[in-house]
Amino acid sequence: MKAAVINQYGQVGDVVTVTEAPTPAVGPRDVLIEARAAGVNPVDYLIVKGFMSPGELAQSFVLGNEVAGVVAAVGAEVTDFALGDEVFARVDPRVGGAFAEYVAVDQSLVAPKPKALSFTEAASLPLVGLTAWQALTEQAKVGPGTKILVHGGAGGVGSVAVQLAKHLGAEVVATASADSVELVRNLGADQVVDYRTEQFDEVLSDLDVVLDTVGGQTQDRSFRVLKPGGTLVSIVPIADVEAKKAEWNVEARAFMMRPHGEQLARLADLVASDELQPLLETTFPLAETTKALQKVERGGARGKTVITIPV
Ligand SMILES: NC(=O)c1ccc[n+]([C@@H]2O[C@H](COP(=O)([O-])OP(=O)(O)OC[C@H]3O[C@@H](n4cnc5c(N)ncnc54)[C@H](OP(=O)(O)O)[C@@H]3O)[C@@H](O)[C@H]2O)c1
């Protein structure tokens, strides 16, 4: 099969190749997905550069962390999926493998693809959708009336978090650059702060929750806008977290999302009830995986970049 692989860590343009690779073996609990599309995330170029290493590269490592496609085979213990089912999944991060014609995924990580979505749209949702869902429901306990600031409201995670926070009944403020303000409002944000022309910590205060997708200065300044007892949840690391919690009298934690088929099925239900729409920016064919990764690495995302995989 064709797959985008690395044999060593390095710059995207130097080490990523699209080549022939062995079709994955199907374990007893695995669903073999004939991929039609695979979402691209910052973690993909971080893996290429060796910053989020899947370990020693003893052999070619097939890139890619999320997929939508059609079930082509199932292991002996698989009960929930059958040949021909349309599915999507955030794959096991240690295994990767989504930028390929076939990927084997443990059945517990797979969910039926939302019928209303194309494969391309569906492939853009698992990683950012599960990240936003776990941040809001598990880490921050967002509910009716919660006042939340979502940073990077037009980005992959932010664009989903804005919609899910509204679904959960929150009052949502988001940051975005001027070009994306209208788009983020249309996703449901009650207020959008253009972070390039306004200092968000000068116009916001007394919030219950901040979801930080940016880090650095943005994260540091986020502590100021929380009310005492509020919560900062970050998907990027927080330096000196204990000292900052004590200084501002707030909760603060960074976390890593985990793949989860049942939660993904719940997100599919929200798509069906029109409460969640993936935000797709652009697509590249599998043969141009390098360009797709370089686009995501350049930043300035307005939604997701997706690799399409011809049958
Ligand atoms: N911990 C986890 O489990 C987990 C999961 C997913 C992602 N992540 C990490 O989270 C980060 C975001 O991921 P993503 O997929 O959402 O990335 P993305 O799609 O590239 O989106 C990032 C967004 O942040 C915006 N932005 C940049 N600087 C900003 C600032 N100073 N203030 C407000 N917004 C700003 C960008 O918009 P502009 O065009 O306005 O600059 C862009 O829309 C990445 O570092 C990724 O590795 C972690």
The ligand as a MOL file (V3000), in Angstrom:
LIG
                    3D

  0  0  0     0  0            999 V3000
M  V30 BEGIN CTAB
M  V30 COUNTS 48 52 0 0 0
M  V30 BEGIN ATOM
M  V30 1 N -2.5180 18.0870 24.7300 0
M  V30 2 C -3.1820 17.5560 23.7200 0
M  V30 3 O -3.7490 16.4630 23.8390 0
M  V30 4 C -3.2890 18.3070 22.4090 0
M  V30 5 C -4.2620 17.9460 21.4760 0
M  V30 6 C -4.3730 18.7010 20.3100 0
M  V30 7 C -3.4990 19.7640 20.0680 0
M  V30 8 N -2.5340 20.0490 20.9810 0 CHG=1
M  V30 9 C -1.6220 21.2170 20.7760 0
M  V30 10 O -2.4350 22.3850 20.8610 0
M  V30 11 C -1.9800 23.3930 19.9770 0
M  V30 12 C -3.1280 23.8560 19.0680 0
M  V30 13 O -3.5470 22.7810 18.2560 0
M  V30 14 P -4.5640 23.0190 17.0420 0
M  V30 15 O -4.7280 21.7390 16.3440 0
M  V30 16 O -5.7700 23.7540 17.4930 0 CHG=-1
M  V30 17 O -3.6440 24.0220 16.1530 0
M  V30 18 P -4.0500 24.9450 14.9330 0
M  V30 19 O -5.1520 24.3120 14.1530 0
M  V30 20 O -2.7800 25.2890 14.2470 0
M  V30 21 O -4.6830 26.2450 15.5900 0
M  V30 22 C -3.9600 27.1430 16.3610 0
M  V30 23 C -4.7230 28.4700 16.3540 0
M  V30 24 O -4.1540 29.3420 17.3240 0
M  V30 25 C -4.2880 30.6540 16.8490 0
M  V30 26 N -3.3260 31.4970 17.5310 0
M  V30 27 C -1.9880 31.5910 17.3240 0
M  V30 28 N -1.4530 32.4680 18.1820 0
M  V30 29 C -2.4610 32.9200 18.9570 0
M  V30 30 C -2.5420 33.8410 20.0340 0
M  V30 31 N -1.4590 34.4840 20.4920 0
M  V30 32 N -3.7530 34.0620 20.6110 0
M  V30 33 C -4.8480 33.4240 20.1750 0
M  V30 34 N -4.8400 32.5550 19.1380 0
M  V30 35 C -3.6600 32.3030 18.5490 0
M  V30 36 C -4.0820 30.5470 15.3650 0
M  V30 37 O -4.8360 31.5300 14.7240 0
M  V30 38 P -4.2570 32.8400 14.0050 0
M  V30 39 O -4.4280 32.6600 12.5720 0
M  V30 40 O -5.1380 33.8730 14.5540 0
M  V30 41 O -2.8200 33.0230 14.4240 0
M  V30 42 C -4.6870 29.1790 15.0310 0
M  V30 43 O -6.0000 29.3330 14.5400 0
M  V30 44 C -0.7870 22.7740 19.2360 0
M  V30 45 O 0.3860 23.1610 19.9280 0
M  V30 46 C -0.9970 21.2720 19.3900 0
M  V30 47 O 0.2090 20.5470 19.3360 0
M  V30 48 C -2.4070 19.3510 22.1530 0
M  V30 END ATOM
M  V30 BEGIN BOND
M  V30 1 1 1 2
M  V30 2 2 2 3
M  V30 3 1 2 4
M  V30 4 1 4 5
M  V30 5 2 4 48
M  V30 6 2 5 6
M  V30 7 1 6 7
M  V30 8 2 7 8
M  V30 9 1 8 9
M  V30 10 1 8 48
M  V30 11 1 9 10
M  V30 12 1 9 46
M  V30 13 1 10 11
M  V30 14 1 11 12
M  V30 15 1 11 44
M  V30 16 1 12 13
M  V30 17 1 13 14
M  V30 18 2 14 15
M  V30 19 1 14 16
M  V30 20 1 14 17
M  V30 21 1 17 18
M  V30 22 2 18 19
M  V30 23 1 18 20
M  V30 24 1 18 21
M  V30 25 1 21 22
M  V30 26 1 22 23
M  V30 27 1 23 24
M  V30 28 1 23 42
M  V30 29 1 24 25
M  V30 30 1 25 26
M  V30 31 1 25 36
M  V30 32 1 26 27
M  V30 33 1 26 35
M  V30 34 2 27 28
M  V30 35 1 28 29
M  V30 36 1 29 30
M  V30 37 2 29 35
M  V30 38 1 30 31
M  V30 39 2 30 32
M  V30 40 1 32 33
M  V30 41 2 33 34
M  V30 42 1 34 35
M  V30 43 1 36 37
M  V30 44 1 36 42
M  V30 45 1 37 38
M  V30 46 2 38 39
M  V30 47 1 38 40
M  V30 48 1 38 41
M  V30 49 1 42 43
M  V30 50 1 44 45
M  V30 51 1 44 46
M  V30 52 1 46 47
M  V30 END BOND
M  V30 END CTAB
M  END
